Amino acid sequence: MAEKAATSPTPTSPTQRHRVVVVGSGFGGLFGTKALSRADVDVTMIAKTTHHLFQPLLYQVATGILSEGEIAPPTREVLAKQKNATVLLGDVTGIDLDERTVTSHVLGRQLVTPYDSLIVAAGAGQSYFGNDQFAEFAPGMKSIDDALELRGRIFGAFELAELFAASGRNVDHLLTFVVVGAGPTGVEMAGQIAELAHKTLKRDFRAINTRKARVILVDAAGQVLPPFGAKLGRWTQEKLERIGVEVLLGSMVVAVDERGLEVQDKAGNRTRIEAVTKVWAAGVQASPLGRTLSEQTGAQLDRAGRIAVNPDLTLPGHPEVFVVGDMAALDNLPGVAQVAIQGARYAAKEIDGRLRGKAPHPPFKYFDKGSMATISRFGAVATVGKLRITGFLAWVMWLAVHLFYITGFKNQVTALLHWLVTFVANDRSERTATEQQIFARAALKRLDLGAQELVSEPGRTREELEAQALEEVRLTDSGARGRADA
Ligand SMILES: Cc1cc2nc3c(=O)[nH]c(=O)nc-3n(C[C@H](O)[C@H](O)[C@H](O)COP(=O)(O)OP(=O)(O)OC[C@H]3O[C@@H](n4cnc5c(N)ncnc54)[C@H](O)[C@@H]3O)c2cc1C
């Protein structure tokens, strides 16, 4: 049995100022915290990862273009100069709106943090539309773990294919890659796997021809990139097909296993595709914290688990609690970074304004700056207002916008260098893949309490590791390392 969670002392405000707790270090969490830098408050950001993740570039980590550090800088470092901000690692498991406390856990330790104002920006996870068992075989694209696991699976598939082909075995299932979901993430992922297989890797193997790898983009909808409209959708599909992606529309994934998946068309016909590597880029489900908040306030949850908020992003009956970004449902706003950023800045401004005794701001209004998706090297689509832009110009816009929003100057510089390597030289700098990337997460999931079990239930393995470590220390201290009589 694991230890009972130990509760750490409740943190007190060192200054007795107004306490703002921010849940999440994503776009809403980070931009909300930054927007409070000049306010007369103490901000505590609690997030379950130590980094701020730039999700729109996860697919580039998965396909070996960027390193994980470039898109996920430590939040602590980003906020180092903001003196009124404290960063805490913790998985928030409870929010008590009456007591005004946030409860979080790390490896069995519990922390209860009181607040005067709260900004909840815990985002969304992947949705498998009720088929969570698909996740083991078709990882989503929501976290650094997802991206590294996918990187391991993608590059690992080519390695296994090389081995098996050398002994004369069929490797079609290893050289078929299926991406589920033809939204921006799916399109970008499929385009990058195709470029990787058909261009970057074409000279690296002896027994297989990577140019023969199949990349299939599947979606139940009738077009790719539905939010971009029919014309851009058609343009994108043609472009994908030109770089070797097979686009399978009107096909719903109905089964997934280790070696492949089954799709069903509108007439009910089922087809099996043999593919070891699958990527799930369809559907999102808002953080389960939405349910906790809904139960305490009566605010409705929509089908994606997003909680209905007031026009000023607060919860009914709780003007001190703001919910922003992917967790919030208001006016059908899309789940995009700008909605989270602008919502969080609005909440911060409102908190600051109240403390200064100002009248409430008008309701939150989202300013749509446009959307974009890359398809291949030098090829992208973008919508800005009524403008529809395709090709090289859209790609340059994509490059500039993403470079601007990557957090930190050093990450901007190194990302730019990695893009030069990829887009000019058709190469990839981040191809490192290890067994742990692929299997460690699944192994941890098999432990009842995950990593917590390793820490709070040290068993024989732990003792053996400690004994080995002591022996290493003894060898070093006695100068006996490497001696035959040691
Ligand atoms: C692969 C991918 C590509 C995307 N591409 C684009 C794009 O090109 N353009 C665009 O505008 N948008 C894009 N998006 C959407 C965009 O990233 C999201 O809309 C945005 O991140 C939402 O911000 P958020 O703050 O609500 O949530 P997030 O940025 O997801 O942040 C949530 C934070 O909460 C933390 N958290 C979650 N649960 C808990 C908990 N229980 N306890 C503590 N912390 C918790 C997480 O660790 C994270 O720090 C993409 C998303 C994905 C997944």
The ligand as a Gaussian input file, in Angstrom:
#p B3LYP/6-31G(d) Opt

LIG

0 1
 C       -0.885000      19.485000     -31.056000
 C       -1.587000      20.810000     -30.891000
 C       -1.444000      21.787000     -31.846000
 C       -2.063000      23.027000     -31.690000
 N       -1.882000      23.976000     -32.649000
 C       -2.413000      25.197000     -32.457000
 C       -2.143000      26.255000     -33.368000
 O       -1.452000      26.053000     -34.374000
 N       -2.676000      27.496000     -33.112000
 C       -3.427000      27.724000     -31.998000
 O       -3.849000      28.855000     -31.772000
 N       -3.719000      26.744000     -31.135000
 C       -3.219000      25.502000     -31.319000
 N       -3.492000      24.513000     -30.421000
 C       -4.405000      24.774000     -29.307000
 C       -3.730000      25.543000     -28.195000
 O       -2.479000      24.951000     -27.875000
 C       -4.648000      25.550000     -26.989000
 O       -5.846000      26.163000     -27.360000
 C       -4.025000      26.303000     -25.821000
 O       -2.862000      25.632000     -25.391000
 C       -5.020000      26.433000     -24.682000
 O       -4.396000      27.079000     -23.618000
 P       -4.826000      26.715000     -22.113000
 O       -4.039000      27.589000     -21.229000
 O       -6.285000      26.697000     -22.006000
 O       -4.365000      25.201000     -21.937000
 P       -2.929000      24.575000     -22.079000
 O       -2.021000      25.415000     -22.875000
 O       -3.174000      23.178000     -22.527000
 O       -2.383000      24.545000     -20.600000
 C       -2.946000      23.745000     -19.614000
 C       -2.008000      23.745000     -18.428000
 O       -2.662000      23.194000     -17.314000
 C       -1.852000      22.207000     -16.731000
 N       -2.760000      21.282000     -16.079000
 C       -3.713000      20.524000     -16.636000
 N       -4.374000      19.838000     -15.690000
 C       -3.819000      20.186000     -14.518000
 C       -4.048000      19.809000     -13.186000
 N       -5.010000      18.958000     -12.844000
 N       -3.269000      20.324000     -12.227000
 C       -2.281000      21.199000     -12.533000
 N       -2.025000      21.601000     -13.783000
 C       -2.796000      21.097000     -14.756000
 C       -1.062000      21.635000     -17.878000
 O        0.094000      20.972000     -17.416000
 C       -0.761000      22.915000     -18.633000
 O        0.317000      23.572000     -18.053000
 C       -2.878000      23.259000     -30.562000
 C       -3.033000      22.262000     -29.608000
 C       -2.390000      21.047000     -29.768000
 C       -2.556000      19.990000     -28.726000

